[in-house]
């Protein structure tokens, strides 16, 4: 009768191995595996009664000798007896059916454009063939379909395929799905579906029609959005030109939701669109990504708001408490644009960047504004105009 530790490990690792294609590997951590084993056996005592670590290690070493496991050369030793590496590769054993690429391309080409695969045959994996077949059979019967949402079409097409870490309803909107459509020279409209973009939250001057709006301000944070909305509704504005449309960006959300601006403006792209966010790596990258994704729009930083934030924000300079992506090109883009109008911004932003500090836009709030009487604010505004 086999030892329960041996049974558990052999079954567990065998199941993983046969789920991975031959020639591919997945990494397994020895400490996590041992913890999982103890939980699977029910108790630490039962683990010890059946040989404990010694049996655990010997089973893994036997699987390594058999070829099911391979050493991860960069992994450290666990410094126990017998010694194991802290991590191993589980080698895949799943047999993959050979693909007759030329025959597949010929079969599908009566309805789909597979010219990409004719010159990139190695990209035509078994999984990609299955996905293409789904699209092919749908295209063949497209006359019987109705226009649905992209996520609905995605689920209908790929519900019985392995779409990896992406849910089938989200496959068409994922990087893999977009890549597949691009390789086939298809759009989501070609699959008789449409994309609904999540709209942004906004406040508009009630006397302005969208067709006449020329000045838009995007504010990254909700608190600042509501502060600015309150000021605008009371006809109070102390910085740049009072915007006719105020948009709540919601951090990175604006990068995708901004696309819905076409719902309001159609193909108009002649508006001035200003952005105001935190002085931190994430704030820089949001602005940079927004400009990069929508190059047809005149998107720029709100110089006056940033000038005022730099003026009042010194006391609010704090360490970055969350892990943020530091994209140097985004940082340099913001430094260049701000320092062109605000020379002192270069040193301030350099200090923030080098020392992992930030200034939140919330430093600019009603209480701070009220500490400046209106005469000072108007003087600040006039001085800004002269500097520009």
QUIFENKA-V794855 format. One record per pair of residues at least 24 apart in sequence whose ideal C-beta (glycine too) atoms are under 6 Angstrom apart, sorted by the first residue. I is the first residue (numbers start at 1). J is the second residue. Records with the same first field share a line. If there is no record, write none. Layout:
I: J, J
//
This chain:
3: 50, 55
4: 50
5: 50, 55, 56
6: 59
8: 37, 40
9: 59
16: 90
17: 68, 90, 93
18: 93, 94
20: 92, 94
21: 92, 94, 96
22: 92
24: 92
25: 89, 91
26: 90
27: 87
28: 88, 90
29: 87
30: 84, 86
57: 82, 84
96: 126
104: 129
108: 136
111: 136, 139
112: 136, 184
113: 185
116: 183
130: 161
131: 180
142: 192
145: 192
147: 192
148: 193
150: 188, 193, 195
153: 191, 193
197: 259, 260
198: 257
199: 260
200: 247, 257
201: 248
202: 245, 247
203: 229, 246
204: 245
205: 244
208: 244
210: 264
213: 244, 245
214: 271
215: 241, 243, 244, 272
216: 245, 271, 273
217: 243, 246, 274
218: 247, 249, 275
219: 276
220: 249, 277
221: 361
223: 362
224: 361
227: 365, 366
238: 377, 381
239: 304, 305
240: 302, 304
252: 286
255: 289, 290
269: 296, 297
272: 298
273: 297, 299
274: 302
275: 301
276: 302, 305
278: 360, 361
279: 359
280: 358
281: 324, 326
282: 324
284: 330, 331, 334
285: 327, 330
288: 330, 333
301: 337
303: 341
304: 384
306: 338
307: 342
308: 364
309: 364
310: 348
312: 363, 368
313: 359, 363
316: 359, 363
317: 357, 359
320: 356, 358
//
